[in-house]
Amino acid sequence: MLTERQELILKTIINDFTQTHDPVGSKTVMNQLPMKVSSATIRNEMAALEDKGLLEKTHLSSGRIPSMDGYRYYLDNLLEPLKIPSSVYKRIVSQLDQPFHQVNEIVQEAAKILSDLTNYTAFAEGPENNDITITGFRIVSLINRQVMAILVTSDGDVHNQVYNLPRNISGDEIEKAVRMINDELIGKTLNEVTSSLLNRTLGKKLANSHASDLLELVEDVIKDATSEQMYVDGQINLLNNTSLDDVSSLRSVYELIDHNDLISDMVDQCMNSDSGRYPIRVSLGSDLPSDLLKDYSLLTAEYSVGSHGKGVIALLGPNNMPYSQVIGLLEYFRNELAKKLLEYYGRFK
């Protein structure tokens, strides 16, 4: 453990480095400490912090910058989230105060708001609602043997996909199949509708040569409805928060962010880490699975929508981000997002 003075010096250096991005010298620290300490004493304490691996020198004549271990100590022991300014509060309330028609619209807007407020890359995933039921299913004919399958659920969401069906399937067959599908599926939760259930019930009723095509269509659109959608916004901000200077590395970072499964896994990994003193979890670059992200930190926050499940919001930004402000923002935002979703779900009671 550090002494109180060493903690103050480390905290001062991190706060100053966050603002200036320049190495911090002893005189700068001396002018900001709440107690009177000589520059020589501060230099000795900075050397001790360096020996402990919490500070680093960029070159011999420079001041110090925080190391990854220094950031981790700060996050686990010294950080105090800041209350967000009233202007930010009003902006969040204003942007969430829209006539949303689906849960995914709210979640997608949440990612955009967070990215706009921080200039970082934001992620948002909707709540896992195990009680969502199917309220309707339709198949609409388009052109060239194409149809659109439309699934409506009890939370007001509408899921649709376009499919190609065999040329010789008739409109009457499709209408008959839709009636049977609705008879069997309406009122069931999405999790109840498994492949075995579909084959056991509809497989017998759809006793025609196109039964397998129609069953595959139904199974596919339900799979899409149950899959978790991770929304991403502010990918361009990655360019502002990296030391990568070659095109291939930057392209690799973008490709990583575009892979929904990889991002979901990374967010889950961060969520499962030790939460520390606050519900906002922070994984520094050294904790992240890809060396391409060594200059970044991933902050994740879970939000709860009561019986409707839990979701996640996250931010990917530089290691030297102003953690006090960002964690304070995420703490407030997760609560506002939960309130908005509860308000939305309340319309379907």
C-alpha positions in Angstrom: 0.0 0.0 0.0 1.0 3.6 -0.5 1.3 6.4 2.0 -1.3 9.1 2.0 1.2 11.5 0.4 2.2 9.0 -2.3 -1.5 8.5 -3.1 -2.0 12.2 -3.4 1.0 12.5 -5.7 -0.2 9.6 -7.9 -3.7 11.0 -8.1 -2.4 14.5 -9.0 -0.1 13.1 -11.7 -2.9 11.1 -13.3 -5.4 14.0 -13.2 -2.8 16.4 -14.8 -1.7 13.8 -17.4 -5.3 13.2 -18.3 -5.7 16.9 -19.2 -2.4 17.7 -20.8 -1.2 14.3 -22.1 2.3 15.5 -21.2 4.7 14.0 -18.6 4.2 15.7 -15.2 7.1 17.2 -13.2 7.7 17.7 -9.5 7.0 21.4 -9.6 3.6 20.9 -11.3 2.7 18.4 -8.6 4.0 20.7 -5.8 1.7 23.6 -7.0 -1.4 21.3 -6.9 -0.9 19.4 -3.7 -3.1 20.6 -0.8 -0.2 20.5 1.6 3.2 22.2 1.6 5.9 19.8 0.3 9.3 20.6 -1.2 10.1 19.8 -4.8 12.9 17.5 -3.6 10.5 15.5 -1.4 8.1 15.1 -4.3 10.9 13.9 -6.6 11.8 11.3 -4.0 8.2 10.2 -3.7 7.9 10.1 -7.5 11.0 7.9 -7.7 9.5 5.6 -5.1 6.3 5.3 -7.1 8.4 4.6 -10.1 10.2 1.8 -8.2 6.8 0.3 -7.3 5.9 0.3 -11.0 3.1 2.9 -10.7 4.9 5.7 -12.7 7.1 5.7 -15.8 9.6 8.0 -17.4 9.3 8.6 -21.1 13.0 9.7 -21.2 15.7 10.7 -18.8 14.9 14.4 -18.4 11.1 14.1 -18.4 8.6 14.1 -15.7 6.5 11.0 -15.1 3.4 9.4 -16.6 1.2 6.8 -15.1 1.9 3.1 -15.9 -0.9 0.6 -16.4 -0.4 -0.5 -12.8 -0.6 3.1 -11.7 -4.0 3.5 -13.4 -5.2 0.2 -11.9 -4.2 1.4 -8.4 -5.9 4.7 -9.0 -9.1 3.0 -10.3 -9.2 0.5 -7.4 -8.4 2.9 -4.6 -8.4 6.6 -5.4 -11.0 7.3 -8.1 -14.1 9.4 -7.1 -16.8 9.7 -9.8 -17.8 13.3 -10.6 -21.3 14.5 -10.8 -22.2 15.3 -14.4 -22.9 19.0 -15.3 -26.5 20.1 -15.6 -26.0 20.8 -19.3 -25.1 17.1 -19.9 -28.0 16.0 -17.8 -30.4 18.1 -19.9 -28.8 16.8 -23.2 -29.3 13.2 -22.2 -32.9 13.7 -21.1 -33.7 15.6 -24.3 -32.2 13.0 -26.6 -34.0 10.1 -24.8 -37.3 12.0 -24.9 -38.3 10.8 -28.4 -41.3 8.8 -29.7 -39.4 5.5 -30.0 -41.4 2.6 -31.6 -39.1 -0.3 -30.7 -36.7 -1.3 -27.9 -33.8 -1.5 -30.3 -34.4 2.1 -31.4 -33.8 3.2 -27.8 -30.8 1.0 -27.3 -29.3 2.2 -30.6 -29.9 5.8 -29.6 -28.2 5.1 -26.3 -25.0 4.2 -28.1 -25.1 7.4 -30.2 -25.7 9.6 -27.2 -22.7 8.1 -25.3 -20.5 8.4 -28.3 -21.5 12.1 -28.9 -21.0 13.0 -25.3 -17.5 11.4 -24.9 -16.0 11.3 -28.4 -15.3 7.6 -27.8 -16.6 4.5 -29.4 -19.8 3.4 -27.6 -21.6 0.1 -27.4 -25.1 -0.7 -26.2 -27.0 -4.0 -25.8 -30.6 -4.3 -25.0 -32.1 -6.2 -22.0 -32.5 -10.0 -22.2 -36.2 -10.4 -21.7 -37.0 -14.0 -21.2 -40.8 -13.3 -20.9 -41.3 -11.8 -24.4 -44.0 -13.7 -26.2 -45.0 -13.9 -29.8 -48.1 -11.9 -30.7 -48.2 -12.4 -34.5 -46.6 -13.9 -37.5 -47.1 -13.0 -41.2 -45.6 -13.9 -44.6 -45.9 -11.2 -47.2 -45.2 -12.0 -50.9 -42.8 -9.7 -52.7 -41.3 -10.4 -56.1 -39.3 -13.1 -57.8 -40.3 -15.8 -55.3 -39.3 -13.6 -52.5 -41.3 -13.2 -49.3 -40.9 -11.2 -46.1 -41.5 -13.0 -42.8 -42.7 -10.7 -40.1 -42.7 -11.6 -36.4 -44.3 -9.3 -33.8 -43.5 -9.7 -30.1 -45.2 -8.5 -26.9 -42.7 -5.7 -26.3 -43.8 -4.0 -29.6 -40.7 -5.1 -31.6 -41.2 -6.1 -35.2 -38.6 -8.5 -36.7 -38.5 -9.1 -40.4 -36.4 -10.9 -43.0 -36.6 -11.6 -46.7 -36.4 -15.2 -48.0 -36.6 -17.1 -51.3 -39.2 -19.8 -51.4 -39.6 -22.6 -54.0 -41.2 -21.4 -57.3 -44.1 -23.9 -57.1 -45.4 -23.0 -53.7 -48.8 -21.4 -53.9 -50.2 -18.4 -52.1 -52.9 -20.6 -50.5 -50.2 -22.9 -49.1 -48.5 -19.9 -47.6 -51.7 -18.5 -46.0 -52.6 -21.9 -44.6 -49.1 -22.3 -43.1 -49.3 -18.8 -41.6 -52.6 -19.7 -39.8 -51.1 -22.9 -38.5 -48.0 -21.1 -37.3 -50.0 -18.5 -35.5 -52.2 -21.1 -33.8 -49.1 -22.9 -32.5 -46.8 -20.0 -31.6 -48.9 -17.0 -30.4 -48.6 -16.7 -26.6 -45.4 -18.7 -26.4 -42.1 -17.0 -25.3 -39.3 -16.8 -27.8 -37.2 -19.1 -25.6 -39.9 -21.8 -25.7 -39.9 -21.9 -29.5 -37.1 -24.4 -30.1 -36.3 -26.4 -33.3 -37.6 -29.6 -31.6 -40.9 -27.8 -30.7 -41.4 -26.6 -34.3 -40.8 -30.0 -35.7 -43.0 -31.7 -33.2 -46.0 -29.4 -33.7 -45.8 -27.6 -37.1 -43.8 -30.4 -38.8 -46.8 -32.7 -38.6 -49.4 -30.1 -39.6 -47.4 -28.7 -42.5 -47.7 -32.0 -44.3 -46.6 -30.9 -47.7 -43.5 -30.9 -49.8 -42.6 -27.4 -48.7 -42.8 -28.1 -45.0 -39.1 -28.0 -44.4 -38.7 -24.7 -46.2 -41.4 -23.1 -44.1 -40.1 -24.5 -40.9 -36.6 -23.2 -41.7 -38.0 -19.8 -42.4 -39.9 -19.7 -39.1 -36.9 -21.0 -37.1 -34.6 -18.4 -38.8 -36.8 -15.4 -38.0 -37.2 -16.5 -34.4 -33.5 -17.0 -34.1 -33.0 -13.5 -35.3 -35.5 -12.1 -32.8 -33.7 -13.9 -29.9 -30.2 -12.9 -30.9 -28.6 -10.1 -28.9 -27.9 -7.0 -31.0 -24.8 -5.0 -30.0 -25.1 -1.5 -31.4 -21.9 0.5 -32.0 -21.5 4.2 -32.6 -18.5 6.5 -33.0 -16.1 4.1 -34.7 -14.3 7.1 -36.3 -13.3 8.1 -32.8 -10.8 5.2 -32.7 -8.6 7.3 -35.0 -8.3 10.0 -32.3 -7.4 7.6 -29.5 -4.6 5.4 -30.7 -0.8 5.6 -31.3 -1.2 3.2 -34.3 0.1 4.9 -37.3 0.0 2.2 -40.0 -3.0 1.6 -42.2 -3.1 -2.2 -41.7 -3.3 -1.9 -37.9 -6.0 0.7 -38.0 -7.9 -1.5 -40.5 -7.5 -4.4 -38.1 -9.0 -2.4 -35.2 -12.0 -1.4 -37.3 -12.5 -5.0 -38.4 -12.4 -6.0 -34.7 -15.0 -3.5 -33.8 -17.3 -4.6 -36.7 -17.4 -8.2 -35.4 -20.4 -8.3 -33.2 -19.5 -11.6 -31.6 -16.0 -10.5 -30.7 -17.2 -7.3 -29.2 -19.9 -9.1 -27.2 -17.3 -11.5 -25.9 -15.0 -8.7 -25.0 -17.7 -6.8 -23.2 -18.8 -10.0 -21.3 -15.2 -10.6 -20.3 -15.0 -7.0 -18.9 -18.4 -7.5 -17.1 -17.1 -10.7 -15.4 -14.0 -9.0 -14.0 -13.8 -7.7 -10.5 -16.1 -4.8 -10.1 -14.0 -2.9 -7.6 -15.6 -0.2 -5.6 -18.1 0.9 -8.3 -20.5 -0.8 -10.6 -18.7 0.5 -13.6 -16.0 -2.0 -14.6 -12.8 -0.9 -16.3 -10.5 -3.1 -18.3 -7.3 -1.4 -19.2 -5.5 -2.1 -22.5 -3.3 -4.7 -20.9 -6.4 -6.6 -19.8 -8.1 -6.7 -23.3 -7.8 -9.7 -25.5 -6.1 -8.0 -28.5 -2.7 -6.3 -28.6 -4.3 -3.9 -31.1 -6.2 -2.4 -28.1 -3.2 -1.8 -25.8 -3.8 2.0 -26.0 -7.5 1.6 -25.0 -9.6 1.0 -22.0 -13.1 -0.6 -22.0 -15.6 0.6 -19.5 -18.8 -1.4 -19.1 -21.9 -0.8 -17.1 -24.9 -3.1 -16.6 -28.4 -1.6 -16.3 -31.5 -3.3 -15.0 -35.0 -3.0 -16.4 -36.7 -5.0 -13.6 -38.5 -8.1 -14.7 -37.6 -7.2 -18.3 -34.0 -8.2 -17.8 -30.6 -6.5 -17.9 -28.6 -4.9 -20.6 -25.1 -3.4 -21.0 -23.6 -0.1 -22.2 -19.8 0.3 -22.8 -17.2 2.8 -23.9 -13.9 2.1 -25.6 -11.5 5.1 -25.2 -7.9 5.9 -24.5 -6.1 4.6 -21.4 -5.6 8.1 -20.3 -9.2 9.1 -20.4 -10.7 11.2 -17.5 -12.1 8.3 -15.6 -13.8 10.3 -12.9 -15.9 12.1 -15.4 -16.6 9.1 -17.7 -17.5 6.8 -14.8 -19.8 9.5 -13.4 -21.5 9.8 -16.8 -21.9 6.0 -17.2 -23.4 5.7 -13.7 -26.0 8.4 -14.4 -26.7 7.3 -18.0 -27.4 3.6 -17.2 -30.1 4.7 -14.7 -31.7 7.1 -17.2 -31.6 4.4 -19.9 -33.3 1.9 -17.6 -36.0 4.5 -16.7 -36.7 5.1 -20.4 -37.0 1.4 -21.2 -39.3 0.9 -18.2 -41.4 3.7 -19.5 -41.5 2.0 -23.0 -42.4 -1.4 -21.6 -45.2 0.2 -19.5 -47.1 1.0 -22.7 -47.7 -2.8 -23.3 -49.2 -3.6 -19.9 
